[in-house]
Amino acid sequence: MNPNAKVYEELEHALQFRASGNEGKARVCARRAAGFALANHYRQNGIAVANINAINLLRDFSSTIGLPAPVLSATNLLMQRVNEAYELDGSPDLIACAEVLVDYLFGTPSHSE
């Protein structure tokens, strides 16, 4: 099985949850897709990944020097915490953010899979 298949599966789940009105689960799936994408990227580059925790992987990745501004912005938005009302400030589209990150890491548009 293609190790990146799980990334695209999570993005698809995110879209399904959004379509059914469950934005919270859509955000979880988008973050999980980003975490799987980063873990796969690190492994492909010979970097061991002991624990696939999306937020920790995103935090580490955000310190990468030279990231394009849209990728850094998407990475930072994916790490944003919800407020007391379980909403994100500014209502960012985390599925789109995950797709920006996936496109950057894999070098191909995520919607083409």
CNS distance restraints for C-alpha pairs under 8 A (distance, minus, plus):
assign (resid   1 and name CA) (resid   5 and name CA) 7.25 0.50 0.50
assign (resid   3 and name CA) (resid  40 and name CA) 6.90 0.50 0.50
assign (resid   4 and name CA) (resid   8 and name CA) 6.80 0.50 0.50
assign (resid   4 and name CA) (resid  36 and name CA) 7.65 0.50 0.50
assign (resid   4 and name CA) (resid  37 and name CA) 6.80 0.50 0.50
assign (resid   4 and name CA) (resid  40 and name CA) 7.01 0.50 0.50
assign (resid   5 and name CA) (resid   9 and name CA) 6.08 0.50 0.50
assign (resid   6 and name CA) (resid  10 and name CA) 6.12 0.50 0.50
assign (resid   6 and name CA) (resid  33 and name CA) 7.32 0.50 0.50
assign (resid   6 and name CA) (resid  36 and name CA) 7.10 0.50 0.50
assign (resid   7 and name CA) (resid  11 and name CA) 6.37 0.50 0.50
assign (resid   7 and name CA) (resid  32 and name CA) 7.79 0.50 0.50
assign (resid   7 and name CA) (resid  33 and name CA) 4.56 0.50 0.50
assign (resid   7 and name CA) (resid  34 and name CA) 7.18 0.50 0.50
assign (resid   7 and name CA) (resid  36 and name CA) 5.74 0.50 0.50
assign (resid   7 and name CA) (resid  37 and name CA) 5.92 0.50 0.50
assign (resid   8 and name CA) (resid  12 and name CA) 6.14 0.50 0.50
assign (resid   8 and name CA) (resid  33 and name CA) 7.06 0.50 0.50
assign (resid   8 and name CA) (resid 110 and name CA) 7.25 0.50 0.50
assign (resid   8 and name CA) (resid 113 and name CA) 7.03 0.50 0.50
assign (resid   9 and name CA) (resid  13 and name CA) 6.22 0.50 0.50
assign (resid   9 and name CA) (resid  33 and name CA) 7.92 0.50 0.50
assign (resid  10 and name CA) (resid  14 and name CA) 6.12 0.50 0.50
assign (resid  10 and name CA) (resid  29 and name CA) 5.34 0.50 0.50
assign (resid  10 and name CA) (resid  30 and name CA) 6.64 0.50 0.50
assign (resid  10 and name CA) (resid  32 and name CA) 6.79 0.50 0.50
assign (resid  10 and name CA) (resid  33 and name CA) 5.18 0.50 0.50
assign (resid  11 and name CA) (resid  15 and name CA) 6.39 0.50 0.50
assign (resid  11 and name CA) (resid  29 and name CA) 6.46 0.50 0.50
assign (resid  11 and name CA) (resid  30 and name CA) 5.84 0.50 0.50
assign (resid  11 and name CA) (resid  33 and name CA) 6.04 0.50 0.50
assign (resid  11 and name CA) (resid  95 and name CA) 6.94 0.50 0.50
assign (resid  11 and name CA) (resid  98 and name CA) 7.92 0.50 0.50
assign (resid  11 and name CA) (resid  99 and name CA) 7.98 0.50 0.50
assign (resid  12 and name CA) (resid  16 and name CA) 6.27 0.50 0.50
assign (resid  13 and name CA) (resid  17 and name CA) 6.13 0.50 0.50
assign (resid  13 and name CA) (resid  26 and name CA) 7.15 0.50 0.50
assign (resid  13 and name CA) (resid  29 and name CA) 6.48 0.50 0.50
assign (resid  14 and name CA) (resid  18 and name CA) 6.18 0.50 0.50
assign (resid  14 and name CA) (resid  25 and name CA) 6.92 0.50 0.50
assign (resid  14 and name CA) (resid  26 and name CA) 4.03 0.50 0.50
assign (resid  14 and name CA) (resid  27 and name CA) 6.83 0.50 0.50
assign (resid  14 and name CA) (resid  28 and name CA) 7.63 0.50 0.50
assign (resid  14 and name CA) (resid  29 and name CA) 5.03 0.50 0.50
assign (resid  14 and name CA) (resid  30 and name CA) 5.85 0.50 0.50
assign (resid  14 and name CA) (resid  95 and name CA) 6.86 0.50 0.50
assign (resid  15 and name CA) (resid  19 and name CA) 6.10 0.50 0.50
assign (resid  15 and name CA) (resid  26 and name CA) 6.55 0.50 0.50
assign (resid  15 and name CA) (resid  95 and name CA) 7.57 0.50 0.50
assign (resid  16 and name CA) (resid  20 and name CA) 6.29 0.50 0.50
assign (resid  16 and name CA) (resid  26 and name CA) 7.63 0.50 0.50
assign (resid  17 and name CA) (resid  21 and name CA) 6.32 0.50 0.50
assign (resid  17 and name CA) (resid  22 and name CA) 5.09 0.50 0.50
assign (resid  17 and name CA) (resid  23 and name CA) 6.50 0.50 0.50
assign (resid  17 and name CA) (resid  25 and name CA) 6.13 0.50 0.50
assign (resid  17 and name CA) (resid  26 and name CA) 5.11 0.50 0.50
assign (resid  18 and name CA) (resid  22 and name CA) 5.29 0.50 0.50
assign (resid  18 and name CA) (resid  23 and name CA) 5.12 0.50 0.50
assign (resid  18 and name CA) (resid  25 and name CA) 7.76 0.50 0.50
assign (resid  18 and name CA) (resid  26 and name CA) 5.47 0.50 0.50
assign (resid  22 and name CA) (resid  26 and name CA) 6.37 0.50 0.50
assign (resid  23 and name CA) (resid  27 and name CA) 6.15 0.50 0.50
assign (resid  24 and name CA) (resid  28 and name CA) 6.45 0.50 0.50
assign (resid  24 and name CA) (resid  86 and name CA) 7.83 0.50 0.50
assign (resid  25 and name CA) (resid  29 and name CA) 6.20 0.50 0.50
assign (resid  26 and name CA) (resid  30 and name CA) 6.16 0.50 0.50
assign (resid  26 and name CA) (resid  95 and name CA) 7.43 0.50 0.50
assign (resid  27 and name CA) (resid  31 and name CA) 6.18 0.50 0.50
assign (resid  27 and name CA) (resid  94 and name CA) 5.93 0.50 0.50
assign (resid  27 and name CA) (resid  95 and name CA) 6.94 0.50 0.50
assign (resid  28 and name CA) (resid  32 and name CA) 6.09 0.50 0.50
assign (resid  29 and name CA) (resid  33 and name CA) 6.03 0.50 0.50
assign (resid  30 and name CA) (resid  34 and name CA) 6.31 0.50 0.50
assign (resid  30 and name CA) (resid  94 and name CA) 6.03 0.50 0.50
assign (resid  30 and name CA) (resid  95 and name CA) 5.11 0.50 0.50
assign (resid  30 and name CA) (resid  98 and name CA) 5.73 0.50 0.50
assign (resid  31 and name CA) (resid  35 and name CA) 6.20 0.50 0.50
assign (resid  31 and name CA) (resid  54 and name CA) 6.30 0.50 0.50
assign (resid  31 and name CA) (resid  55 and name CA) 7.74 0.50 0.50
assign (resid  31 and name CA) (resid  78 and name CA) 6.25 0.50 0.50
assign (resid  31 and name CA) (resid  94 and name CA) 7.43 0.50 0.50
assign (resid  31 and name CA) (resid  98 and name CA) 6.83 0.50 0.50
assign (resid  32 and name CA) (resid  36 and name CA) 6.20 0.50 0.50
assign (resid  32 and name CA) (resid  54 and name CA) 5.97 0.50 0.50
assign (resid  33 and name CA) (resid  37 and name CA) 6.10 0.50 0.50
assign (resid  33 and name CA) (resid  98 and name CA) 6.82 0.50 0.50
assign (resid  34 and name CA) (resid  38 and name CA) 6.15 0.50 0.50
assign (resid  34 and name CA) (resid  54 and name CA) 6.65 0.50 0.50
assign (resid  34 and name CA) (resid  58 and name CA) 7.76 0.50 0.50
assign (resid  34 and name CA) (resid  98 and name CA) 5.42 0.50 0.50
assign (resid  34 and name CA) (resid 101 and name CA) 6.87 0.50 0.50
assign (resid  34 and name CA) (resid 102 and name CA) 6.84 0.50 0.50
assign (resid  35 and name CA) (resid  39 and name CA) 6.09 0.50 0.50
assign (resid  35 and name CA) (resid  52 and name CA) 6.63 0.50 0.50
assign (resid  35 and name CA) (resid  53 and name CA) 6.53 0.50 0.50
assign (resid  35 and name CA) (resid  54 and name CA) 3.95 0.50 0.50
assign (resid  35 and name CA) (resid  55 and name CA) 7.32 0.50 0.50
assign (resid  35 and name CA) (resid  57 and name CA) 6.29 0.50 0.50
assign (resid  35 and name CA) (resid  58 and name CA) 7.02 0.50 0.50
assign (resid  36 and name CA) (resid  40 and name CA) 6.08 0.50 0.50
assign (resid  36 and name CA) (resid  52 and name CA) 7.22 0.50 0.50
assign (resid  36 and name CA) (resid  54 and name CA) 7.37 0.50 0.50
assign (resid  37 and name CA) (resid  41 and name CA) 6.06 0.50 0.50
assign (resid  37 and name CA) (resid 102 and name CA) 6.23 0.50 0.50
assign (resid  37 and name CA) (resid 105 and name CA) 7.27 0.50 0.50
assign (resid  38 and name CA) (resid  42 and name CA) 6.08 0.50 0.50
assign (resid  38 and name CA) (resid  57 and name CA) 6.62 0.50 0.50
assign (resid  38 and name CA) (resid  58 and name CA) 7.59 0.50 0.50
assign (resid  38 and name CA) (resid  61 and name CA) 7.92 0.50 0.50
assign (resid  38 and name CA) (resid 105 and name CA) 7.52 0.50 0.50
assign (resid  39 and name CA) (resid  43 and name CA) 6.17 0.50 0.50
assign (resid  39 and name CA) (resid  49 and name CA) 6.30 0.50 0.50
assign (resid  39 and name CA) (resid  52 and name CA) 6.58 0.50 0.50
assign (resid  39 and name CA) (resid  57 and name CA) 7.40 0.50 0.50
assign (resid  40 and name CA) (resid  44 and name CA) 6.06 0.50 0.50
assign (resid  41 and name CA) (resid  45 and name CA) 6.34 0.50 0.50
assign (resid  41 and name CA) (resid 105 and name CA) 6.57 0.50 0.50
assign (resid  41 and name CA) (resid 106 and name CA) 7.76 0.50 0.50
assign (resid  42 and name CA) (resid  46 and name CA) 6.35 0.50 0.50
assign (resid  42 and name CA) (resid  47 and name CA) 4.94 0.50 0.50
assign (resid  42 and name CA) (resid  48 and name CA) 6.90 0.50 0.50
assign (resid  42 and name CA) (resid  49 and name CA) 7.06 0.50 0.50
assign (resid  43 and name CA) (resid  47 and name CA) 5.14 0.50 0.50
assign (resid  43 and name CA) (resid  48 and name CA) 5.94 0.50 0.50
assign (resid  43 and name CA) (resid  49 and name CA) 6.83 0.50 0.50
assign (resid  52 and name CA) (resid  57 and name CA) 7.28 0.50 0.50
assign (resid  53 and name CA) (resid  57 and name CA) 6.15 0.50 0.50
assign (resid  54 and name CA) (resid  58 and name CA) 5.97 0.50 0.50
assign (resid  55 and name CA) (resid  59 and name CA) 6.02 0.50 0.50
assign (resid  55 and name CA) (resid  78 and name CA) 7.98 0.50 0.50
assign (resid  55 and name CA) (resid  79 and name CA) 6.00 0.50 0.50
assign (resid  56 and name CA) (resid  60 and name CA) 6.16 0.50 0.50
assign (resid  57 and name CA) (resid  61 and name CA) 6.03 0.50 0.50
assign (resid  58 and name CA) (resid  62 and name CA) 5.96 0.50 0.50
assign (resid  58 and name CA) (resid  75 and name CA) 6.21 0.50 0.50
assign (resid  58 and name CA) (resid  76 and name CA) 7.79 0.50 0.50
assign (resid  58 and name CA) (resid  78 and name CA) 7.68 0.50 0.50
assign (resid  58 and name CA) (resid  79 and name CA) 6.86 0.50 0.50
assign (resid  59 and name CA) (resid  63 and name CA) 6.95 0.50 0.50
assign (resid  59 and name CA) (resid  79 and name CA) 7.39 0.50 0.50
assign (resid  60 and name CA) (resid  64 and name CA) 7.39 0.50 0.50
assign (resid  61 and name CA) (resid  75 and name CA) 7.92 0.50 0.50
assign (resid  62 and name CA) (resid  67 and name CA) 7.94 0.50 0.50
assign (resid  62 and name CA) (resid  72 and name CA) 6.16 0.50 0.50
assign (resid  62 and name CA) (resid  75 and name CA) 6.32 0.50 0.50
assign (resid  62 and name CA) (resid  76 and name CA) 7.04 0.50 0.50
assign (resid  67 and name CA) (resid  71 and name CA) 6.35 0.50 0.50
assign (resid  67 and name CA) (resid  72 and name CA) 5.97 0.50 0.50
assign (resid  68 and name CA) (resid  72 and name CA) 6.28 0.50 0.50
assign (resid  69 and name CA) (resid  73 and name CA) 5.99 0.50 0.50
assign (resid  70 and name CA) (resid  74 and name CA) 6.08 0.50 0.50
assign (resid  70 and name CA) (resid 100 and name CA) 7.54 0.50 0.50
assign (resid  71 and name CA) (resid  75 and name CA) 6.05 0.50 0.50
assign (resid  71 and name CA) (resid 100 and name CA) 6.29 0.50 0.50
assign (resid  71 and name CA) (resid 101 and name CA) 5.83 0.50 0.50
assign (resid  71 and name CA) (resid 104 and name CA) 7.20 0.50 0.50
assign (resid  72 and name CA) (resid  76 and name CA) 6.13 0.50 0.50
assign (resid  73 and name CA) (resid  77 and name CA) 6.16 0.50 0.50
assign (resid  74 and name CA) (resid  78 and name CA) 6.16 0.50 0.50
assign (resid  74 and name CA) (resid  94 and name CA) 7.82 0.50 0.50
assign (resid  74 and name CA) (resid  97 and name CA) 4.57 0.50 0.50
assign (resid  74 and name CA) (resid  98 and name CA) 7.02 0.50 0.50
assign (resid  74 and name CA) (resid 100 and name CA) 6.71 0.50 0.50
assign (resid  74 and name CA) (resid 101 and name CA) 6.78 0.50 0.50
assign (resid  75 and name CA) (resid  79 and name CA) 6.59 0.50 0.50
assign (resid  75 and name CA) (resid  97 and name CA) 7.07 0.50 0.50
assign (resid  75 and name CA) (resid  98 and name CA) 7.84 0.50 0.50
assign (resid  75 and name CA) (resid 101 and name CA) 7.01 0.50 0.50
assign (resid  76 and name CA) (resid  80 and name CA) 6.52 0.50 0.50
assign (resid  77 and name CA) (resid  92 and name CA) 7.06 0.50 0.50
assign (resid  77 and name CA) (resid  94 and name CA) 7.13 0.50 0.50
assign (resid  77 and name CA) (resid  97 and name CA) 7.22 0.50 0.50
assign (resid  78 and name CA) (resid  94 and name CA) 6.06 0.50 0.50
assign (resid  78 and name CA) (resid  97 and name CA) 6.75 0.50 0.50
assign (resid  78 and name CA) (resid  98 and name CA) 7.34 0.50 0.50
assign (resid  80 and name CA) (resid  88 and name CA) 7.07 0.50 0.50
assign (resid  81 and name CA) (resid  88 and name CA) 6.66 0.50 0.50
assign (resid  82 and name CA) (resid  86 and name CA) 4.93 0.50 0.50
assign (resid  82 and name CA) (resid  87 and name CA) 4.90 0.50 0.50
assign (resid  82 and name CA) (resid  88 and name CA) 4.74 0.50 0.50
assign (resid  82 and name CA) (resid  89 and name CA) 7.37 0.50 0.50
assign (resid  83 and name CA) (resid  87 and name CA) 5.46 0.50 0.50
assign (resid  83 and name CA) (resid  88 and name CA) 6.30 0.50 0.50
assign (resid  83 and name CA) (resid  89 and name CA) 7.44 0.50 0.50
assign (resid  87 and name CA) (resid  91 and name CA) 7.13 0.50 0.50
assign (resid  88 and name CA) (resid  92 and name CA) 6.91 0.50 0.50
assign (resid  93 and name CA) (resid  97 and name CA) 6.34 0.50 0.50
assign (resid  94 and name CA) (resid  98 and name CA) 6.01 0.50 0.50
assign (resid  95 and name CA) (resid  99 and name CA) 6.24 0.50 0.50
assign (resid  96 and name CA) (resid 100 and name CA) 6.25 0.50 0.50
assign (resid  97 and name CA) (resid 101 and name CA) 6.41 0.50 0.50
assign (resid  98 and name CA) (resid 102 and name CA) 6.08 0.50 0.50
assign (resid  99 and name CA) (resid 103 and name CA) 5.91 0.50 0.50
assign (resid  99 and name CA) (resid 109 and name CA) 7.68 0.50 0.50
assign (resid  99 and name CA) (resid 110 and name CA) 5.81 0.50 0.50
assign (resid  99 and name CA) (resid 111 and name CA) 7.90 0.50 0.50
assign (resid 100 and name CA) (resid 104 and name CA) 6.23 0.50 0.50
assign (resid 101 and name CA) (resid 105 and name CA) 6.13 0.50 0.50
assign (resid 102 and name CA) (resid 106 and name CA) 5.82 0.50 0.50
assign (resid 102 and name CA) (resid 107 and name CA) 7.74 0.50 0.50
assign (resid 102 and name CA) (resid 108 and name CA) 7.89 0.50 0.50
assign (resid 102 and name CA) (resid 109 and name CA) 7.70 0.50 0.50
assign (resid 102 and name CA) (resid 110 and name CA) 6.23 0.50 0.50
assign (resid 103 and name CA) (resid 107 and name CA) 5.23 0.50 0.50
assign (resid 103 and name CA) (resid 108 and name CA) 5.09 0.50 0.50
assign (resid 103 and name CA) (resid 109 and name CA) 4.98 0.50 0.50
assign (resid 103 and name CA) (resid 110 and name CA) 5.62 0.50 0.50
assign (resid 104 and name CA) (resid 108 and name CA) 7.38 0.50 0.50
assign (resid 108 and name CA) (resid 112 and name CA) 7.63 0.50 0.50
assign (resid 109 and name CA) (resid 113 and name CA) 7.89 0.50 0.50
